[in-house]
Amino acid sequence: MKKRPIIAFLYDFDKTLCTTDMQDYAFIPSLGYTPGEFWGIANSFGWKNRMDGLLAYMYTMIDECRKKNIRLDREYLVSCGRSIELFPGVKDWFARINAFGAQQGVQVEHYVLSSGLKEIIEGSGISHEFKEIYACEFLYNEDGLAYWPKLDVNFTNKTQFVYRINKGVLDIANDKDLNASMPDDSKRIPFTNMIYVGDGLSDVPCMKMMRAYGGQAVAVYQDGNRPGVEDLLAKGRVDFIFPADYSEGTMLDTTMKNIIRKMAITDLLAEENQEQLRRLGRAELPNQVELF
């Protein structure tokens, strides 16, 4: 039995699947700060010490919890995720789009590439929908307290995880297989079968990668970030932009299904072409079109 082609959706999380930065819902209020105050402290610390901004905010989380006598463990962060407000339609989006893909003869997978926290995403109620979640993550000591960054997923190194998904090398500790040469026809998910969904400039490296390698780049917006997202479209950095509503029948839902339909047909035509070549005794596609 032939394996079904795989189509991968790659999502940013904050302001892509939920309405704001995930720390803003419950974690920051628990410290007695407004989001503006907390991010001001984290950003000032980072600038002062010339740090990666994500490492600076993770350090600030540890430091502020220590000062406020809050136990920063995995369970606490997961509980903070339960306050996340998802965009309309997100909760049932995955089941709907998976079923549509199956109707088209393809398997749909979902991945997160986020500069937020994996532990908070795990409490969001949708973490089970993702094959893999690549996000910032803490290392915990013998007492279960966060004390060191385990993973930092910044705006540019997100592209590393696109390659991991492409090759099927999902274990972040496995760099050997990630960097090994692999024929294109051995890669688990071609770039042409990937759809990246984000919301702004922090997603541009992945969006650019999609457009360069034949995938699709999509941006969603709320009223507050609509001008910036429209600018991404005007400058050719994304293929489509939509209001952040994943409900059935919306423009986003309809276009995503059309993209899946197109990818499924492309895979089917490629398979039919290979079958014809096999019948002719040629195992591979020609490298170029023969003009004469």
Number of C-alpha atoms within 10 A of each C-alpha: 3 4 8 15 18 20 24 23 19 25 23 26 24 21 20 23 25 18 19 15 16 23 22 20 18 17 21 20 13 14 16 11 13 13 16 10 12 21 18 13 15 20 19 15 17 19 12 8 10 10 13 13 17 21 19 20 21 21 19 19 19 20 14 17 16 12 9 11 10 13 15 20 19 20 15 16 21 18 18 24 23 16 18 24 14 22 18 16 17 17 17 14 17 19 13 14 19 17 15 17 21 12 11 17 18 23 19 22 20 19 21 25 29 26 22 23 26 23 23 27 26 20 20 21 14 14 17 13 17 16 13 17 23 23 24 22 21 22 14 16 11 6 7 13 17 21 16 15 16 12 18 22 21 20 17 12 13 22 20 15 23 22 18 21 24 22 22 15 19 20 13 12 9 11 12 9 15 21 12 8 8 11 7 12 9 11 16 16 22 21 24 19 25 28 24 26 26 29 27 21 14 16 26 19 15 26 27 18 18 25 19 12 13 14 21 24 26 24 28 23 22 17 8 8 13 18 11 14 25 20 14 22 16 11 9 14 24 25 16 19 21 20 15 25 22 24 18 16 10 15 16 21 18 13 14 19 16 12 16 22 18 14 21 22 15 14 19 16 12 13 12 12 13 16 15 13 15 13 9 9 9 12 12 12 12 9 6 6 7 6 4 3
